[in-house]
Amino acid sequence: MAEEQVIVGLEVHCQLDTKSKLFCGCSTDYRSDGPNTHVCPVCLGLPGAMPVLNKRSIEYAMRVAKALNCTVLHESEFSRKNYFYPDLDKAYQITQYDKPLAEGGYLEIEGDEGGEKRIRITRIHVEEDPGRLVHMGNAERGKYSLVDYNRAGIPLIEIVSEPDMRSPKEARKFLNKLRATLEYLSVFDSEKEGSLRVDANISIKGSERVEVKNISSYKGVEKALLFEITRQKSLLRRGQKVDRETRHYIEARGVTQSSRSKEQEHDYRYFPEPDLRPLHVQSWVEGIVLPELPDARRERFIARYGCSLNHARTLTGELRLANFFERVVAADPKGLATLADTWIADTLIGELNYRDMSIHDLAMDEKNTTGFIQLLGLVKDRKCYDKMGIDILRQMLDTVKQGRPYETPLEIMKRLGLVPLDVASGGTSPGGASLSETNPVTRAIAEVITEQPAAVEDFYKGKKGAFNFLIGQLMKKTRGCADPGELNRLLTEELQTKEV
Amino acid sequence: MTGHEITFEPDDPYHAFLTTCPRAPHGDGKLGGIAVAVKDNISTKGIETTCASKILKGYIPPYDAHVVELLRQSGAAIVGKTNMDEFGMGTTTENSAFGPTLNPYDTGRVPGGSSGGSAAAIAGGMVRMALGTDTGGSIRCPAAFCGIVGLKPTYGRVSRYGLIAYANSLEQIGPMGRTVTDVSALLEVIAGHDRRDSTSYDKPYSPAPRADISGLKIGIPQEYFGAGVDPQVAAVVTRAIGRLEECGATTVPCTIPSMEYALAAYYVTCTCEASSNLARFDGVRYGPAADTKKSWHEAYREVRQASFGTEVRRRIMLGTYALSSGYYGKYYAKAQIARENVKRDFTRIFSEVDVIAGPTMPTIAFKLREKSDPLSMYLSDILTVPANLAGIPALSVPCGKAGGMPVGLQIMGRPWEDERVIDVAYAYEQAVS
């Protein structure tokens, strides 16, 4: 039986990173301040207050529309979406309904079947964020909610895709590409908590569509979709049908749950917002010049720095990462390009992910960037070998994560007692003792051969794995402080000598 | 600015005021020291603003409406907040949650509405001028019923920032006064652009009312003298138009066929907008507090049921219904087409005449409780709503009496020609004084 076809479409809400709110002058920089401190009559919805459109947010939205290859409408219009909810102070949200800012575009992603795949964009519209409810107390007693209107009026764009994605992985790729594009346009900051929220429409071909709301993280989208696909498929396999419904994603438990509320029956009673005039942006949109976008930057990284396609994709897939890479390379354009490519795209990303950190956590303090450049310099100059370098990097990241005071790579090396072991020159130590006694590498080789007689025997029997095992033991003993090539050579020599 | 204040402790036998300011501070300027009353749907910082509704009882705005800022800057003394139909919904000021205002000419009659308190305060001699608001005739109707002058300016001429919205696309704040000169002076202070109201225009008003109207062409729409208009009122107004002709104007008969649907278009539009505007009154942030022991929607429902008056609830329900899915096209969308037709009729007529004149109201002031069914009340707005639908300036100036009660002559003009409308009223006032 053919695999059931999965169909996914996304509605992505992103906060535009403007200085002031969509319809008033209040600052959008509310996250570190107390509740209801970034408010005024307008965003509190006080009687008599009127909205005044923030031009910058429209400019931002038009940048997005252009970057996503959309057509910006000659005339767009704001409407009121009427519904009661305690976080909505006016009891209506000012949004765009039948005349959105832009329609009909696309975003290219790397498809599951390889190659570029176009995900069509249905529309982009601008709207205001509601306030936020903070639930207090617990179910047993003292259950109540407080309202914080700091978020009320933050500009949002809603980007609606066509149902063109065929797997949770494609959905994640779409989101990542979209995030990168928005960040390249300087209109969005993914690091800000709650700056992105996704509703996903998902169905198995031939069955009803389910809308999953309330997904507020990048990882959450893939998880929610995976859960929902499993749920829908198992319903179908048992001969049951999928109900057309709205479900909520419960982040903490990684599951979706039917919204028993009457939300689906909401009649929003849209009508044009009488306090705002229709928007005519035609000549304005023509004047907008876009910066370099992820695809262009990817190609440039390949051409200019010799990055592999995969590395270039990774590096340019996040604005801060791409900027970090170029900062590092700029420190020593000839020496570091190749090194930085693997070190950032593979090693650093891996270590960051392992620690649930982002490049922002590292790069927001300039010292760390400098430290990373110094580290690569040490690796380049063979003053520290890869394994040592990784240890140092791990220390650097742990230091950042734990908020400990900064140390330079050299300081870390010193603290850990990591010294590159000079095995090639073979000189005597300052004490004048013979090489075999003082050189830790020579000593380590001798120890390993003594401690691992079985592996040595296997080696002589011609088992290839045995040599690698011995090298591994040797690396451990020297804590990665010896040149791996030299180790290889010396061990081979030693084993051959013994055999004779 | 100097630290002056005036004492304002009127008897207020007509219940024109909801709030008075016994020591009203004022400065120097164009209106320096003049007592001005402000309708209670216009936000005044530090002074309770209720829209004559229980749901806003105790609400003290933390900010001034744009027009109030301008009044203060002009040196005016804001002496109190005037009674009105709740949220402006009514034609008699009987829909106030705090009791009706009485007509100073005959306390057995209504002052008209919804700016009845402002009109009565002027007619009763308590203030020289006042601010009213006009959504479908709410300045002109009480001006006509109380024998004073009231102007609904061109839509966008005066900032609505701080006006507690009832029907945003229709309403304007406007000046009311005993004379055309006072109305003109007050308009000068409040007109002009305000960046906080996106629908306001940069059209300041510099008054120089001129009584010279020779050569002026006045359109006389037959609908303003037809069925439903009290013949006595029509006769008084016809005589007044005769006086304008004596001043050198000529009259041209015209028709406004779109008036057939004007009232329906008006009531659909204003109730739709009102249903949305008034949704925010939920007892959470101001007004009588919602019961927090209940679920939020239950608490909202209780507060709204208990605190909105009958007419307000009726209009919220009408508007909610008309905007509902499946009905939008039938009602709201059609109302907008009818509205366009009204605008088009006015544009056509104004290509031939300079102003349009007729009665402000089809009758004289009603007796208290005379208009008990809502439909007959709505019908009395027929002569005033066209100007709101079209956004054009319209003014009511006293032009005599019928049955012992004042009658208003309504003068409508082209958009942004508030000056001309005022000139015509001034010419009339000069001719009869």
Boltz contact constraints between the chains, C-beta under 6 A:
constraints:
  - contact:
      token1: [A, 41]
      token2: [B, 63]
      max_distance: 6.0
  - contact:
      token1: [A, 45]
      token2: [B, 280]
      max_distance: 6.0
  - contact:
      token1: [A, 47]
      token2: [B, 164]
      max_distance: 6.0
  - contact:
      token1: [A, 48]
      token2: [B, 43]
      max_distance: 6.0
  - contact:
      token1: [A, 48]
      token2: [B, 162]
      max_distance: 6.0
  - contact:
      token1: [A, 48]
      token2: [B, 163]
      max_distance: 6.0
  - contact:
      token1: [A, 48]
      token2: [B, 164]
      max_distance: 6.0
  - contact:
      token1: [A, 50]
      token2: [B, 161]
      max_distance: 6.0
  - contact:
      token1: [A, 50]
      token2: [B, 197]
      max_distance: 6.0
  - contact:
      token1: [A, 52]
      token2: [B, 196]
      max_distance: 6.0
  - contact:
      token1: [A, 52]
      token2: [B, 198]
      max_distance: 6.0
  - contact:
      token1: [A, 80]
      token2: [B, 276]
      max_distance: 6.0
  - contact:
      token1: [A, 82]
      token2: [B, 276]
      max_distance: 6.0
  - contact:
      token1: [A, 86]
      token2: [B, 296]
      max_distance: 6.0
  - contact:
      token1: [A, 90]
      token2: [B, 280]
      max_distance: 6.0
  - contact:
      token1: [A, 91]
      token2: [B, 279]
      max_distance: 6.0
  - contact:
      token1: [A, 91]
      token2: [B, 280]
      max_distance: 6.0
  - contact:
      token1: [A, 92]
      token2: [B, 276]
      max_distance: 6.0
  - contact:
      token1: [A, 267]
      token2: [B, 324]
      max_distance: 6.0
  - contact:
      token1: [A, 267]
      token2: [B, 325]
      max_distance: 6.0
  - contact:
      token1: [A, 269]
      token2: [B, 323]
      max_distance: 6.0
  - contact:
      token1: [A, 271]
      token2: [B, 323]
      max_distance: 6.0
  - contact:
      token1: [A, 271]
      token2: [B, 332]
      max_distance: 6.0
  - contact:
      token1: [A, 274]
      token2: [B, 168]
      max_distance: 6.0
  - contact:
      token1: [A, 274]
      token2: [B, 169]
      max_distance: 6.0
  - contact:
      token1: [A, 275]
      token2: [B, 168]
      max_distance: 6.0
  - contact:
      token1: [A, 276]
      token2: [B, 198]
      max_distance: 6.0
  - contact:
      token1: [A, 277]
      token2: [B, 198]
      max_distance: 6.0
